[in-house]
Amino acid sequence: MNLRPALFWDTDVNKIDLQKHRAFVIERITTRGRVEDFRELMKYYGRDVVRDVLLNARYLDKRTLAFCSLIFQVPKTEFRCYKLAQSNPEHWDY
């Protein structure tokens, strides 16, 4: 798999083990990558692995969550990040 160094600015791309660090790679590419990066990710890991990792992610921004919900046809309420956000409401802005 070809990793764009711009996505992994904080780590050495050559030291990333794609199996050992797959949750990190999948989350980073999904939240910050391009559509081409996501397609390559799906080819490399497979739909089921990517879906399972993203369902168990602790944080996904609202746009990424909506995208993943649509692509994998899973309700937003099934994602771990959604459940965590609901259990930790933000402070009211007066």
C-alpha positions in Angstrom: 0.0 0.0 0.0 1.2 3.5 -0.9 1.0 5.9 2.1 1.2 9.6 1.4 3.7 11.2 3.7 1.6 14.3 4.0 -1.1 12.2 5.9 1.5 10.9 8.4 3.5 14.1 9.1 4.0 13.1 12.7 5.5 9.7 12.1 8.1 8.0 9.9 6.1 6.4 7.0 8.8 3.8 6.6 8.4 2.5 10.2 4.6 2.0 10.0 3.7 -1.6 10.1 0.4 -1.8 8.2 -0.9 -4.8 10.1 0.3 -3.8 13.6 -0.8 -0.2 13.3 -3.9 -0.8 11.1 -6.3 1.1 13.3 -4.1 4.2 13.2 -3.7 4.0 9.5 -7.4 3.4 8.8 -8.5 6.2 11.0 -5.9 8.7 9.7 -6.7 8.0 6.0 -10.4 8.1 6.6 -10.4 11.4 8.5 -7.7 13.2 6.5 -7.2 11.4 3.2 -8.6 11.9 -0.2 -11.1 9.6 -1.9 -8.3 7.9 -3.8 -6.5 7.1 -0.5 -9.8 5.7 0.9 -10.2 3.5 -2.2 -6.7 2.1 -1.8 -7.3 1.5 1.9 -10.5 -0.5 1.1 -8.6 -2.6 -1.5 -5.7 -3.3 0.9 -7.6 -4.1 4.1 -11.0 -5.1 2.8 -14.4 -3.7 3.5 -15.1 -5.8 6.7 -11.8 -4.9 8.4 -12.2 -1.1 7.6 -15.8 -1.2 8.8 -14.9 -2.9 12.1 -12.0 -0.6 12.9 -14.2 2.5 12.2 -17.1 1.2 14.2 -14.7 0.9 17.2 -12.9 4.2 16.7 -13.0 6.5 19.7 -13.3 9.7 17.7 -14.5 10.6 14.2 -15.6 14.1 13.3 -19.2 14.6 12.3 -18.5 14.7 8.5 -16.4 11.5 8.6 -19.0 9.8 10.8 -21.7 10.7 8.3 -19.5 9.4 5.4 -18.8 6.1 7.1 -22.4 5.6 8.0 -23.4 6.1 4.4 -20.6 4.0 2.9 -21.1 1.0 5.2 -24.8 1.4 5.6 -24.6 1.4 9.4 -26.6 3.8 11.5 -24.6 6.5 13.2 -25.8 5.2 16.6 -23.8 2.0 16.1 -20.5 3.8 16.0 -18.5 3.8 19.3 -17.5 7.5 18.7 -21.2 8.5 18.5 -22.0 6.7 21.8 -19.0 8.3 23.6 -20.1 11.7 22.3 -23.6 11.2 23.6 -22.3 10.1 27.1 -20.0 13.2 27.3 -22.2 16.2 26.4 -20.5 19.6 25.8 -21.0 22.6 28.0 -23.7 25.0 27.1 -22.5 28.1 25.3 -24.3 31.1 27.0 
